[in-house]
Amino acid sequence: MWNLIYNNLKIFIDPFIFMGLKNLEERILLINTLQDYLTKTDPNLCEVTFFYPKYIEESLDIKRTFLPSDKITFIEQAPETLINLFPVHPEIRDIPLGQAANILNDFFSLATQNKCVFYLTESEFDRKKKLEIKEEHGIQIVNLKQLYQEIESYLQGFYNYFKFRMPIYGINSPDIAHAMSDEFHNSTLIHLESEINKNQPSPHSTGTP
C-alpha cells in the first residue's frame, strides 16, 4: 500500500450511543467492518478515525462495549480548554440538567480539540443549536444512519466504494464496485435495461437484411 493523498475523517462518539447491546450490528459495521475494509484498499488514500471519551466512563457508570480489535482513539483526560456551548447557571450546576450540560461542553470541547468533523449521537438537539455548532466549530451532529451516508460519500471521493448495506471486497474497478453496491443501480437501472432489451425492435421492423 502507498499513500498518494492522505486524508483523515475524524468522528467523535457520544458514549451513550454504544451502551450495552443496543445498535450492536450497526456498531460492528461502523467500527469493525469499515476499518477492516480500509486496511484492504490499495492504494490507501484516506482514513477514518473514531474518538471516544474513555475518561468519563466511570463517573457515568458506562462500560465500553467495543471489541479488542476495534480501532478507537480513546481520550483519557478531560479537555484542555472548555468551550461553553451550553451555559449552566450556578444554581443548577449540580443537578442532572446542569451535569448534562457540563458533559456536553466537555464532549464538544474534545471534538473541537481533536478536529472532529462529525459528532455521533442519538440525542436530540435543537435545530438552531446544531446550526450554531456547525457554523462556529465545524462540527456536524449526526445519528448512525446519517453518519453512514456521510462516510460513504467521503470514501467515494477517494475511490473507496464501501457501502454499509453491502461492502464490496476485492474489486479493482471503482466503477464496477460502485455499480454493484449502489441501490439505485440494482433496484432501478438493471430492471429498466432488461425491459429495454426485451422490447428491442426486431430486425424485420428496422429493415435489417
C-alpha positions as CSV (number, residue, x, y, z in Angstrom):
1,M,0.0,0.0,0.0
2,W,1.1,3.6,-0.6
3,N,-0.3,7.0,0.3
4,L,-0.9,9.4,-2.6
5,I,-3.3,11.8,-0.9
6,Y,-3.7,11.2,2.8
7,N,-6.9,12.4,4.4
8,N,-8.4,11.6,7.8
9,L,-12.1,11.9,8.6
10,K,-12.4,12.3,12.4
11,I,-15.5,11.4,14.3
12,F,-16.4,11.9,18.0
13,I,-18.6,9.2,19.5
14,D,-21.1,10.0,22.3
15,P,-20.5,7.1,24.7
16,F,-24.2,6.8,25.4
17,I,-24.8,5.6,21.8
18,F,-22.9,2.3,22.3
19,M,-24.1,1.2,25.7
20,G,-24.9,-2.4,26.2
21,L,-26.1,-4.4,23.1
22,K,-28.1,-1.6,21.6
23,N,-27.0,-0.9,17.9
24,L,-24.7,-3.9,18.0
25,E,-25.0,-4.7,14.3
26,E,-24.6,-1.0,13.3
27,R,-21.6,-0.7,15.7
28,I,-19.8,-3.6,14.1
29,L,-20.4,-2.2,10.6
30,L,-19.2,1.2,11.7
31,I,-16.2,0.4,13.8
32,N,-15.0,-3.1,12.9
33,T,-16.1,-3.8,9.3
34,L,-15.3,-0.3,8.0
35,Q,-11.8,-0.3,9.5
36,D,-11.2,-3.8,8.2
37,Y,-12.2,-2.7,4.7
38,L,-9.9,0.3,4.8
39,T,-6.9,-1.9,5.5
40,K,-7.6,-3.9,2.3
41,T,-7.9,-0.9,-0.1
42,D,-4.9,-0.3,-2.4
43,P,-4.0,2.4,-2.9
44,N,-4.9,3.6,0.6
45,L,-5.9,7.3,0.1
46,C,-7.8,8.1,3.3
47,E,-8.6,7.1,6.8
48,V,-11.5,7.3,9.3
49,T,-10.6,7.8,12.9
50,F,-13.1,7.5,15.9
51,F,-12.6,9.3,19.2
52,Y,-14.2,8.0,22.4
53,P,-14.1,9.8,25.8
54,K,-13.0,6.8,28.0
55,Y,-12.0,9.0,30.9
56,I,-15.7,9.7,31.8
57,E,-16.9,6.0,31.8
58,E,-16.5,5.5,35.5
59,S,-18.4,8.7,36.5
60,L,-21.2,7.9,34.1
61,D,-21.2,4.2,35.1
62,I,-20.7,3.1,31.5
63,K,-18.7,0.1,30.4
64,R,-17.1,0.1,27.0
65,T,-18.6,-2.5,24.6
66,F,-16.0,-2.3,21.8
67,L,-14.2,-5.3,20.6
68,P,-10.4,-5.5,21.4
69,S,-9.6,-5.3,17.7
70,D,-11.7,-2.2,17.1
71,K,-9.6,0.8,16.1
72,I,-10.7,3.6,18.5
73,T,-8.7,6.5,19.8
74,F,-9.5,6.6,23.5
75,I,-9.5,10.0,25.2
76,E,-8.1,9.6,28.7
77,Q,-8.4,13.1,30.0
78,A,-10.9,16.0,30.1
79,P,-10.5,18.8,27.6
80,E,-7.6,21.2,28.0
81,T,-9.8,24.2,27.1
82,L,-13.5,24.2,27.7
83,I,-16.0,25.6,25.2
84,N,-19.1,26.9,26.9
85,L,-21.7,25.9,24.3
86,F,-24.3,25.0,26.9
87,P,-24.1,27.7,29.7
88,V,-25.1,26.5,33.1
89,H,-26.4,28.7,35.9
90,P,-24.5,28.1,39.2
91,E,-27.8,27.2,41.0
92,I,-28.4,24.2,38.7
93,R,-24.8,23.1,38.1
94,D,-25.0,20.0,40.4
95,I,-28.5,18.8,39.4
96,P,-29.0,16.5,36.4
97,L,-29.8,19.3,33.9
98,G,-26.6,21.1,34.8
99,Q,-24.5,18.0,34.9
100,A,-25.7,17.1,31.4
101,A,-24.8,20.5,30.1
102,N,-21.3,20.2,31.6
103,I,-20.8,16.8,30.0
104,L,-21.9,18.2,26.6
105,N,-19.5,21.1,27.0
106,D,-16.7,18.5,27.7
107,F,-17.6,16.4,24.7
108,F,-17.8,19.2,22.2
109,S,-14.6,20.7,23.5
110,L,-12.9,17.4,22.9
111,A,-14.4,17.0,19.5
112,T,-13.1,20.5,18.6
113,Q,-9.7,19.8,20.2
114,N,-9.3,16.7,18.1
115,K,-10.6,18.4,14.9
116,C,-13.6,16.1,14.5
117,V,-16.0,16.8,11.7
118,F,-18.9,14.7,13.0
119,Y,-20.4,14.2,16.5
120,L,-22.2,10.9,16.6
121,T,-25.1,10.7,18.9
122,E,-28.8,9.6,19.1
123,S,-29.6,12.5,21.5
124,E,-31.9,15.2,20.2
125,F,-30.5,18.8,19.7
126,D,-32.3,22.0,18.9
127,R,-32.0,22.7,15.1
128,K,-30.8,26.2,15.8
129,K,-28.1,24.9,18.2
130,K,-27.0,22.3,15.7
131,L,-26.5,25.0,13.1
132,E,-24.6,27.2,15.5
133,I,-22.2,24.4,16.4
134,K,-21.7,23.6,12.7
135,E,-21.0,27.2,11.7
136,E,-18.9,28.2,14.7
137,H,-16.9,25.0,15.3
138,G,-17.2,23.0,12.1
139,I,-18.9,20.0,13.8
140,Q,-21.9,18.4,12.3
141,I,-24.2,16.5,14.7
142,V,-25.4,13.2,13.2
143,N,-27.1,9.9,14.1
144,L,-25.9,6.5,12.9
145,K,-27.9,6.5,9.6
146,Q,-26.7,10.0,8.7
147,L,-23.1,9.1,9.5
148,Y,-23.3,6.0,7.3
149,Q,-24.3,8.2,4.4
150,E,-21.6,10.8,5.2
151,I,-18.8,8.2,5.4
152,E,-20.0,6.5,2.1
153,S,-19.9,9.9,0.3
154,Y,-16.4,10.7,1.8
155,L,-14.9,7.4,0.8
156,Q,-16.3,7.6,-2.7
157,G,-14.2,10.8,-3.1
158,F,-11.1,8.6,-2.7
159,Y,-12.3,5.7,-4.9
160,N,-13.2,3.6,-1.9
161,Y,-16.7,2.3,-2.7
162,F,-17.7,0.9,0.7
163,K,-21.4,0.7,1.3
164,F,-22.7,-0.1,4.8
165,R,-25.5,-2.1,3.3
166,M,-23.2,-4.1,1.1
167,P,-19.4,-3.8,1.5
168,I,-17.5,-4.7,-1.7
169,Y,-14.2,-6.5,-1.4
170,G,-11.5,-7.4,-3.9
171,I,-12.8,-5.4,-6.9
172,N,-10.2,-3.4,-8.8
173,S,-12.5,-1.2,-10.7
174,P,-14.2,1.5,-8.6
175,D,-16.9,1.9,-11.2
176,I,-17.9,-1.7,-11.0
177,A,-17.8,-1.7,-7.2
178,H,-19.9,1.4,-7.1
179,A,-22.4,-0.1,-9.6
180,M,-22.7,-3.4,-7.7
181,S,-23.3,-1.7,-4.4
182,D,-25.5,1.2,-5.5
183,E,-29.1,0.7,-4.5
184,F,-30.5,2.8,-7.4
185,H,-28.4,0.8,-9.9
186,N,-29.5,-2.5,-8.5
187,S,-33.2,-1.8,-8.0
188,T,-34.0,0.5,-11.0
189,L,-31.4,0.7,-13.7
190,I,-30.8,-3.0,-14.2
191,H,-34.6,-3.6,-14.4
192,L,-35.0,-0.8,-17.0
193,E,-32.1,-2.1,-19.1
194,S,-33.7,-5.5,-19.0
195,E,-37.1,-4.1,-20.2
196,I,-35.4,-2.1,-23.0
197,N,-33.5,-5.2,-24.2
198,K,-36.7,-7.3,-24.1
199,N,-38.6,-4.8,-26.2
200,Q,-35.9,-4.1,-28.8
201,P,-37.3,-3.9,-32.4
202,S,-36.9,-7.0,-34.5
203,P,-34.5,-7.0,-37.5
204,H,-37.6,-7.2,-39.7
205,S,-39.2,-4.0,-38.3
206,T,-35.9,-2.0,-38.7
207,G,-35.4,-3.2,-42.3
208,T,-32.2,-5.0,-41.4
209,P,-31.4,-7.6,-44.0
